[in-house]
Amino acid sequence: MAHHDRLSGCLLILFGALVLWRAAGFPTMAGLVYGPGLFPSIAAIGLMGCGAIIALGSRRSPSSTEATSPASRISRRRANARMASLIGVVLGYALLIEPLGFHVASLLLVAAAARIFGLSWGHCLLLAVPLVMAVHSLFYSLLHVPLPWGVLTPVAW
């Protein structure tokens, strides 16, 4: 398991470095101190930091009985299924953000991710609705970053 953690950590570091490199090439906007690459750069640095923590934290390896127990195998399968589900949700978000718009796609993304981690549907919506509204307020109203409205274009303000 430690080998997989080191690999995952290194892949996160590489992905973060790729995002940071691509974000550095974003064009700057007139009249703003920061450009559109600021937030992807912050996220990339966070990814690289998390990758380093995962890779370095993998030094602690589980005992041999722990790694081969049936409970450990079931737990590992669940973790792999959860990770695959999250990857599917993120890919679905990338495909749906333009046609559905930021608000609907983000609501679905947050609710699905929360559901994958075991929240009830009611709690998923209690988390997703205010979170999407807060992100909308931050980007659209405060930072003046246009967000795709998709199916909500008739009610866009």
HELIX and SHEET records of a PDB file:
HELIX    1   1 ALA A    2  ALA A   24  1                                  23    
HELIX    2   2 LEU A   38  GLY A   57  1                                  20    
HELIX    3   3 SER A   64  THR A   68  1                                   5    
HELIX    4   4 PRO A   70  LEU A  100  1                                  31    
HELIX    5   5 PHE A  102  ILE A  116  1                                  15    
HELIX    6   6 TRP A  121  HIS A  136  1                                  16    
HELIX    7   7 SER A  137  LEU A  142  3                                   6    
HELIX    8   8 GLY A  150  VAL A  155  5                                   6    
END                                                                             
